[in-house]
Structures are given as structure tokens and as C-alpha cells.
Amino acid sequence: MKLPPWQYLFEPFNTPGFPDLFDPMWVTALVLLIVQVVLYNVRIRQLHRYEPLVTMQEWLLWTGIVTFGLLVVGAIFKWYFIFLLITLVAGLAAYVWIRFVRFPPIIRAYNQQLRRARFFSQSRYKHPESTVRSRRSGGRRRR
């Protein structure tokens, strides 16, 4: 370190300025971008019937594309380190907000709706004769 720590925020993010941080950061961002897309495709196929979970996966996908994509672009075009740091902090904060603040109430309400629907469908067939047709009283009989 030749400069005070706050001056590194306004240095271009490249190999000479950040020899220990440059390669691991852009490689990790690229790998996480690929993992995010693969994970989205796998989870969407598993959860296609559950709308809130699919929506949450879409939110996480776009947050990952924006965050990790901007980190890769910033490394390629040698943005100032402060921009990459702000992008990383904001992206990770968005991940936490989406997963632990935005969607849990929606998922809880959806689970309650599923439980209610399951209960009413079970109570419909609770009586043993509910599936047996009743005889028609009055009217013509078949010959």
C-alpha cells in the first residue's frame, strides 16, 4: 500500500492498482453470474406451480445479472473502485432484502391459501358416502 486507504477508492480497478483483488473479484463475479442463471433455470422448473416462489427467483435472477454483470463490466473498462464497491454493496443488500424482507410475507400468505384449499378439498370427501351418487327420487326410471 503506497496510498492512504481512501485514495484507493478513486483509483481505476485494474491489475497494477489492485493486484490481490482484481482477478479474484472479476472471476468470482463471472462465476456467480453463470451460477445465478443456471440456478434460476433449475429452480423455475422445480417450482413452476408456485407463483410467489417463481417470482422471487426472477427477482433474484435480475438482481444477480445487474450486480455481477456490472462488476464484470467495471473490471473490463477499469471503473473507479468506489463504483464497484457501491455496486457490490447495493447488490448484496438487494439480495438480502428480496430474500428476507420482501417475499416472506407473500410466501406465508400463499402457504395459508394452499392450506385452506387443501382443508376444504379434504372436508368435501370426509364423509364416506360423499363420493356415492344418490338415487333420483321421483321421475322416470330407465328401462
C-alpha positions as CSV (number, residue, x, y, z in Angstrom):
1,M,0.0,0.0,0.0
2,K,1.6,3.2,-1.2
3,L,-1.5,5.4,-0.8
4,P,-3.8,6.1,2.1
5,P,-6.9,3.8,2.0
6,W,-9.4,6.4,1.0
7,Q,-7.4,7.3,-2.1
8,Y,-7.7,3.7,-3.4
9,L,-11.4,4.4,-3.9
10,F,-10.7,6.8,-6.7
11,E,-8.1,4.6,-8.5
12,P,-9.0,2.6,-11.6
13,F,-9.8,-1.0,-10.8
14,N,-7.1,-2.9,-12.7
15,T,-4.2,-5.3,-12.0
16,P,-1.5,-2.8,-11.2
17,G,-3.6,-0.9,-8.8
18,F,-5.2,-3.9,-7.1
19,P,-3.0,-6.9,-7.7
20,D,-4.5,-9.1,-4.9
21,L,-8.1,-8.2,-5.6
22,F,-8.6,-7.7,-9.3
23,D,-8.5,-11.2,-10.7
24,P,-10.4,-12.9,-7.9
25,M,-13.1,-10.3,-8.0
26,W,-14.0,-10.4,-11.7
27,V,-13.6,-14.2,-11.9
28,T,-15.9,-14.7,-8.9
29,A,-18.4,-12.2,-10.4
30,L,-18.4,-14.1,-13.7
31,V,-18.8,-17.5,-12.0
32,L,-21.6,-16.2,-9.8
33,L,-23.4,-14.7,-12.8
34,I,-23.3,-18.1,-14.5
35,V,-24.4,-19.9,-11.4
36,Q,-27.3,-17.5,-11.0
37,V,-28.6,-18.2,-14.5
38,V,-28.2,-22.0,-14.1
39,L,-29.8,-21.9,-10.6
40,Y,-32.7,-19.9,-12.0
41,N,-33.4,-22.4,-14.7
42,V,-33.3,-25.3,-12.4
43,R,-35.5,-23.7,-9.7
44,I,-38.1,-22.5,-12.2
45,R,-38.6,-26.0,-13.5
46,Q,-39.0,-27.3,-9.9
47,L,-41.3,-24.5,-8.7
48,H,-43.4,-23.8,-11.8
49,R,-46.6,-24.3,-9.9
50,Y,-45.9,-21.9,-7.1
51,E,-46.2,-18.4,-8.4
52,P,-44.6,-16.5,-5.4
53,L,-41.5,-18.7,-5.4
54,V,-41.1,-18.3,-9.2
55,T,-41.5,-14.5,-8.8
56,M,-38.8,-14.5,-6.1
57,Q,-36.4,-16.5,-8.3
58,E,-37.0,-13.9,-11.1
59,W,-36.2,-11.0,-8.7
60,L,-33.0,-12.8,-7.6
61,L,-32.0,-13.5,-11.2
62,W,-32.3,-9.9,-12.3
63,T,-30.5,-8.7,-9.2
64,G,-27.7,-11.1,-9.9
65,I,-27.5,-10.2,-13.5
66,V,-27.3,-6.5,-12.7
67,T,-24.8,-6.8,-9.8
68,F,-22.4,-9.4,-11.2
69,G,-22.7,-8.1,-14.7
70,L,-21.8,-4.6,-13.6
71,L,-18.8,-6.0,-11.6
72,V,-17.5,-7.7,-14.7
73,V,-18.1,-4.7,-16.9
74,G,-16.4,-2.4,-14.3
75,A,-13.4,-4.7,-14.3
76,I,-13.2,-4.8,-18.1
77,F,-13.5,-1.0,-18.5
78,K,-11.4,-0.1,-15.4
79,W,-14.0,1.8,-13.5
80,Y,-13.0,3.5,-10.2
81,F,-13.0,1.2,-7.3
82,I,-15.7,3.2,-5.5
83,F,-18.3,2.4,-8.2
84,L,-17.6,-1.3,-8.0
85,L,-17.8,-1.2,-4.2
86,I,-21.1,0.6,-4.3
87,T,-22.4,-1.9,-6.9
88,L,-21.4,-4.8,-4.8
89,V,-22.8,-3.5,-1.5
90,A,-26.1,-2.4,-3.2
91,G,-26.5,-5.7,-5.0
92,L,-25.9,-7.8,-1.9
93,A,-28.2,-5.6,0.1
94,A,-30.9,-6.1,-2.6
95,Y,-30.4,-9.9,-2.3
96,V,-30.9,-9.8,1.4
97,W,-33.9,-7.5,1.1
98,I,-35.6,-9.7,-1.5
99,R,-35.0,-13.0,0.3
100,F,-35.7,-11.9,3.9
101,V,-37.9,-8.9,3.8
102,R,-39.9,-8.6,0.5
103,F,-41.0,-12.2,-0.1
104,P,-41.5,-14.0,3.3
105,P,-44.9,-12.3,3.9
106,I,-46.0,-13.1,0.4
107,I,-44.9,-16.8,0.7
108,R,-46.6,-17.1,4.1
109,A,-49.9,-15.8,2.7
110,Y,-49.6,-18.2,-0.3
111,N,-49.0,-21.1,2.1
112,Q,-52.0,-20.2,4.1
113,Q,-54.1,-20.1,0.9
114,L,-52.8,-23.6,0.0
115,R,-53.6,-24.9,3.4
116,R,-57.1,-23.5,3.3
117,A,-57.7,-25.0,-0.2
118,R,-56.3,-28.4,1.0
119,F,-58.6,-28.4,4.1
120,F,-61.7,-27.7,2.1
121,S,-60.9,-30.3,-0.5
122,Q,-60.4,-32.9,2.3
123,S,-63.6,-31.9,4.1
124,R,-65.5,-32.3,0.9
125,Y,-64.7,-36.0,0.8
126,K,-64.6,-36.6,4.6
127,H,-68.0,-38.4,4.7
128,P,-67.7,-41.9,3.3
129,E,-70.8,-41.6,1.1
130,S,-69.9,-38.3,-0.4
131,T,-68.5,-40.0,-3.5
132,V,-71.5,-42.2,-4.0
133,R,-74.2,-40.9,-6.2
134,S,-77.6,-40.6,-4.6
135,R,-80.6,-42.1,-6.3
136,R,-83.0,-39.9,-8.0
137,S,-86.3,-39.8,-6.3
138,G,-89.4,-39.4,-8.4
139,G,-89.3,-39.1,-12.1
140,R,-88.9,-41.8,-14.7
141,R,-86.8,-44.9,-14.3
142,R,-84.7,-46.3,-17.1
143,R,-85.8,-49.5,-18.7
